[in-house]
Amino acid sequence: MINMTRFDFLKNISLPFIQNKNAMYCLFTQLIAVIIFAFLYWCAEQLMIKYNTEYSELINQKHTAETKETLMFNSFIYYLWFSFITQTTVGYAGVISPYGVPFDWISDHNIYIKYINIVQLISIFYIIAVFT
């Protein structure tokens, strides 16, 4: 069983549609997971841009230096959305990176994102199992 004292700051928060405190803790943990995984996706992409020449060339073909700088911030927002869609198990199809490079789940240029995605999918079940 999880130690609920870590969530003492939540005891004064009440949402009318959530009557069970464990459900509230579960929701809060899911939202924190969304933010953490969004950050991990963003970091993985920044590493791919820096160290993977194939991926960098694909981006350089599509964008100038000015647009790449703007997209660096927007990519975190994109990965926040991507993480939320994954965590809620809604699903997605035809995923394209914020830089316009398609994520084909077969190639190796986005292997870090694939691993993070698998861990995030497993975390969904783990978080639910902890709070039920």
N, C-alpha and C positions, 0 to 999 in steps of 0.2 A: 504494500500500500504506500502511496506517495505521502510525504510529509506536507501537510497543508499549511504549516506555519509560514512557508515561503510566500504564500498568497494572502497573507493577512491584510494587505492593502486593498484587496478586492472585496472584503467582507462588507464594506459600506456601500458598494456599488450594487444596485439592483436593476435588473432589466425585467420589465413586466412579462415578457414572453419566456423567460428562463426562471423556473421555480426552483430547480435543483442546483445547489451550489457546485456539485461536481461537474455539472454540465457547463456552468460558467467558467470553472477552472479549465475545462477541456477547450472551450471556445477561445479563452485567452491564450492558452498554450498553442493552439493551432495558428492564431494570428502572429504570435512571436515566431513560430516556425516559418511562416510565410516570409517574414522580414529577414530572418537568418538565411533561408535558402535563396532569396532574391540577391542578397549580398554575395553569397557563394557563386551563384551563376554569373553575376557581374564580374567578380574577381577572376573566374575561369576565363571569361571572354577577354579580359584585359591581358591575361597571361598568354592566351592564344594570339592576340594581336601582336604582342611583344616578341614572342618566341617562335611562332609558327609562320614561316615565310609564305606558305601556300595561302593561308587564311589572310595574312596581311596584304598579299597581292590582290586577292579578290576584293578586299575593302578599298584598296588604292585605286582599282579600276572604276569603282562606283562613286567615290567621294573625294572632295578636295580637303586640304588641311583644315579649313574653316568649318566645313560641315562635320568633319570627324570630331572636332572639339565639342561642338554642340551635341552631337550624338552620344558622346561619352556620358554626359549627365542623363540624357533621355534614355540611354540603354538601361540605367538602373530602374527607371520607371517601367520600362518594358519588362524587365525581369521581375519586378514586383507583380505585375499583371500575370506573367508566365507562372510564377510561383503560386499565386493565388488560385489560378486555374488548375494547377497540378494538385494543390493541397485540398481543394474542394472536389477533386476527382470529376470535374466537368469534362475535361478532355480538350484536345486541340488537334487540328490537322493542318498540314502544310505550314509548319512553323518556319518562320524566317527571322534571322537575327535582326536586331535594330539597325544594323549596317546594311541590310538587304541581302545578306548571304543566306541561302536556304540551308536549313539543318536537315541534311539527309542523314538518317540514323545509321547509315552503313559506313560512311567515310570516317577517317581518323582525325580530321581537323577539329572536331568538336567532342573528343572523347571525354574530356573533363565534365562537360555539361551532361553527357549521358550518364556518367557515374553519379553525379550529384542528383540527377533526376531519379535514378533508381533508389538512392538513399532517401530522397524525399518521399517517394511512394511507399517505402517501407515504414517511414516515420508516421505516416497517416494511421496505419494499423497500430503501431506502438502507442501513440498518444491516446487513441481511443481505448486500447486495452488497459492502459494505466488508470484511466478515469472511470472505468465501468466495473 
